[in-house]
Amino acid sequence: TEIHHPHWWSRGGKTNLDNALPLCGHHHQRAHDTNLDLHRRPDGEWSLDRRRRPPGLPAARPDEASR
């Protein structure tokens, strides 16, 4: 596994266990894919979903994936 920081440490997120999500290499790459959105579901599990945005709008890279 690889550790992903849902609140990116490069944008002020902490490098502690509260901000550590173990992912396989494939899903870690997907977590950084600007076409996908990583978020925490109400049941506490994490989900990667295709990002919805108007056509022509560039992909944003949120600093907080859990929103």
ChimeraX commands (.cxc) that place a marker at each C-alpha (Angstrom):
marker #1 position 0.00,0.00,0.00 radius 0.5
marker #1 position 0.88,3.65,-0.38 radius 0.5
marker #1 position -0.25,6.44,1.91 radius 0.5
marker #1 position -2.36,9.21,0.40 radius 0.5
marker #1 position -3.02,12.47,2.25 radius 0.5
marker #1 position -6.65,13.44,1.44 radius 0.5
marker #1 position -5.89,16.94,2.72 radius 0.5
marker #1 position -2.73,17.45,0.69 radius 0.5
marker #1 position 0.32,18.17,2.81 radius 0.5
marker #1 position 1.61,20.43,0.02 radius 0.5
marker #1 position -1.42,22.64,0.72 radius 0.5
marker #1 position -1.24,22.63,4.50 radius 0.5
marker #1 position -2.54,19.15,5.33 radius 0.5
marker #1 position -0.82,17.33,8.16 radius 0.5
marker #1 position 1.28,14.22,7.76 radius 0.5
marker #1 position -0.33,12.27,10.58 radius 0.5
marker #1 position -2.56,9.21,10.87 radius 0.5
marker #1 position -5.73,11.31,10.86 radius 0.5
marker #1 position -4.79,12.45,7.35 radius 0.5
marker #1 position -3.47,9.12,6.04 radius 0.5
marker #1 position -5.42,6.89,3.68 radius 0.5
marker #1 position -3.75,3.59,2.65 radius 0.5
marker #1 position -4.31,2.87,-1.04 radius 0.5
marker #1 position -2.88,0.42,-3.53 radius 0.5
marker #1 position -0.62,2.01,-6.15 radius 0.5
marker #1 position -3.36,2.01,-8.78 radius 0.5
marker #1 position -5.88,3.81,-6.58 radius 0.5
marker #1 position -3.25,6.22,-5.27 radius 0.5
marker #1 position -2.61,7.34,-8.85 radius 0.5
marker #1 position -6.36,7.66,-9.35 radius 0.5
marker #1 position -6.63,9.83,-6.21 radius 0.5
marker #1 position -4.39,12.38,-7.99 radius 0.5
marker #1 position -6.32,12.17,-11.28 radius 0.5
marker #1 position -7.93,15.57,-11.91 radius 0.5
marker #1 position -10.86,13.85,-13.64 radius 0.5
marker #1 position -11.80,12.01,-10.44 radius 0.5
marker #1 position -12.99,13.21,-7.06 radius 0.5
marker #1 position -11.97,11.45,-3.85 radius 0.5
marker #1 position -14.45,12.03,-1.05 radius 0.5
marker #1 position -15.63,10.48,2.17 radius 0.5
marker #1 position -19.16,9.11,2.10 radius 0.5
marker #1 position -21.60,9.55,5.00 radius 0.5
marker #1 position -20.89,5.96,6.07 radius 0.5
marker #1 position -17.20,6.84,6.57 radius 0.5
marker #1 position -15.92,4.93,3.54 radius 0.5
marker #1 position -13.97,6.65,0.75 radius 0.5
marker #1 position -15.11,6.84,-2.86 radius 0.5
marker #1 position -13.52,7.85,-6.17 radius 0.5
marker #1 position -16.05,9.25,-8.61 radius 0.5
marker #1 position -15.79,10.87,-12.00 radius 0.5
marker #1 position -15.78,14.64,-11.48 radius 0.5
marker #1 position -18.70,16.52,-12.96 radius 0.5
marker #1 position -17.98,19.92,-14.44 radius 0.5
marker #1 position -19.25,22.00,-17.34 radius 0.5
marker #1 position -17.62,21.24,-20.71 radius 0.5
marker #1 position -14.46,23.26,-21.32 radius 0.5
marker #1 position -13.88,24.01,-17.64 radius 0.5
marker #1 position -10.41,22.84,-16.57 radius 0.5
marker #1 position -10.13,20.28,-13.79 radius 0.5
marker #1 position -9.53,21.78,-10.37 radius 0.5
marker #1 position -7.32,20.15,-7.75 radius 0.5
marker #1 position -9.07,20.61,-4.42 radius 0.5
marker #1 position -7.00,20.81,-1.28 radius 0.5
marker #1 position -9.72,19.03,0.67 radius 0.5
marker #1 position -10.96,15.89,-0.99 radius 0.5
marker #1 position -13.46,15.05,1.72 radius 0.5
marker #1 position -15.88,17.84,0.82 radius 0.5
marker link #1:1,2 radius 0.2
marker link #1:2,3 radius 0.2
marker link #1:3,4 radius 0.2
marker link #1:4,5 radius 0.2
marker link #1:5,6 radius 0.2
marker link #1:6,7 radius 0.2
marker link #1:7,8 radius 0.2
marker link #1:8,9 radius 0.2
marker link #1:9,10 radius 0.2
marker link #1:10,11 radius 0.2
marker link #1:11,12 radius 0.2
marker link #1:12,13 radius 0.2
marker link #1:13,14 radius 0.2
marker link #1:14,15 radius 0.2
marker link #1:15,16 radius 0.2
marker link #1:16,17 radius 0.2
marker link #1:17,18 radius 0.2
marker link #1:18,19 radius 0.2
marker link #1:19,20 radius 0.2
marker link #1:20,21 radius 0.2
marker link #1:21,22 radius 0.2
marker link #1:22,23 radius 0.2
marker link #1:23,24 radius 0.2
marker link #1:24,25 radius 0.2
marker link #1:25,26 radius 0.2
marker link #1:26,27 radius 0.2
marker link #1:27,28 radius 0.2
marker link #1:28,29 radius 0.2
marker link #1:29,30 radius 0.2
marker link #1:30,31 radius 0.2
marker link #1:31,32 radius 0.2
marker link #1:32,33 radius 0.2
marker link #1:33,34 radius 0.2
marker link #1:34,35 radius 0.2
marker link #1:35,36 radius 0.2
marker link #1:36,37 radius 0.2
marker link #1:37,38 radius 0.2
marker link #1:38,39 radius 0.2
marker link #1:39,40 radius 0.2
marker link #1:40,41 radius 0.2
marker link #1:41,42 radius 0.2
marker link #1:42,43 radius 0.2
marker link #1:43,44 radius 0.2
marker link #1:44,45 radius 0.2
marker link #1:45,46 radius 0.2
marker link #1:46,47 radius 0.2
marker link #1:47,48 radius 0.2
marker link #1:48,49 radius 0.2
marker link #1:49,50 radius 0.2
marker link #1:50,51 radius 0.2
marker link #1:51,52 radius 0.2
marker link #1:52,53 radius 0.2
marker link #1:53,54 radius 0.2
marker link #1:54,55 radius 0.2
marker link #1:55,56 radius 0.2
marker link #1:56,57 radius 0.2
marker link #1:57,58 radius 0.2
marker link #1:58,59 radius 0.2
marker link #1:59,60 radius 0.2
marker link #1:60,61 radius 0.2
marker link #1:61,62 radius 0.2
marker link #1:62,63 radius 0.2
marker link #1:63,64 radius 0.2
marker link #1:64,65 radius 0.2
marker link #1:65,66 radius 0.2
marker link #1:66,67 radius 0.2
view
